[in-house]
Structure formats: structure tokens, C-alpha cells
Amino acid sequence: MNTNQEIGRWMKTWLTDYVDECDEVNATALAEAACAHFNDYEAPPAYEIPEAYFEIAAELASAYEKKP
């Protein structure tokens, strides 16, 4: 798995692509896109997205949505 810093940097770069018309971030889609970018799925047969991706996306979404 990539480091949380690497994942966070990637997400920050692309975050605005996941903002909807209500100015809310689709954190799930952001996490999924980041995992796909890094091809960092859990081992077969599950191929799940690691929870860290969702946690980082939720933190970034929350910070973005609290901005003035």
C-alpha cells in the first residue's frame, strides 16, 4: 500500500473533480479513483479498497466543505 501522504497528495490534486453542484465532495468516488490510480486493492479474491483511502477522502472532504 502507498503511504497516506502519497494518497493524500493525489487526492488533494484531484479533489475538485469530485465536487458536485452543491459544493460537496463525493468522498467515496475520490477514494475509489485514488485506489484505482495506485492499483492498491486488497489481495484476491476480495479486491477491496483499503479503509485508509476512505478515511483520507473523508478528512479531505470535510476540510474542503468547511472552507469559507
N, C-alpha and C positions, 0 to 999 in steps of 0.2 A: 504494500500500500504506500502511496505517496504521503509525504508529510502534510500535516494540517496547514502549514504555512504555504506550501505549493498549491494545495487545493484552494485555500482562501484567496491567494493572489489571482488564480484563474477565475474564480467566481466573481471577485471584485471587478475584474476586467470586463466580464460579460453580463454582470448583474442587470444593467439597464435593458438588455434584450429580453428579460423575463419580467418586466414591469407591465402591468395591464392598464387599461384605460382609467381605472380607479386609483392609479398610482400605488398599487400593491404588488409586491414581488411574489411570483409563483415559485416558492422555495423548493417545492417538490421537483418541478421541471428543471430548476437550476441544479439541484443535486444530481438528478439523472443525467443531465448534459455533462456535468463535470466528471462523473464516473465513466461515462462513455468516452470522453476526451482522453482520460488517463487509462482506459481499458482496465479498470481496477475492481472488477466484480469479484465476489467471493468464489471460492472453488466450486467446481461442478459437484453435484448436479444442480445446486441451488441457483448459482449465478446471481445472487442477491447483491444489492448495493449496500456497501458498508454503512452502518449507522452514522459514522463520523461525517459523511457527506451531508446527511440530512441536518445534523446538528450545526455544522458550519453554515449551511444555507439559511437555516432558521435564524441564527445570530446575525448574519449579514442582512437578511430581510428585515428583521426587527430594527436594526440600526438605520437602515435606509428609510423605513417608514416613519421613524421618529424625527427625521431631519425637518428643519423649519421650512 
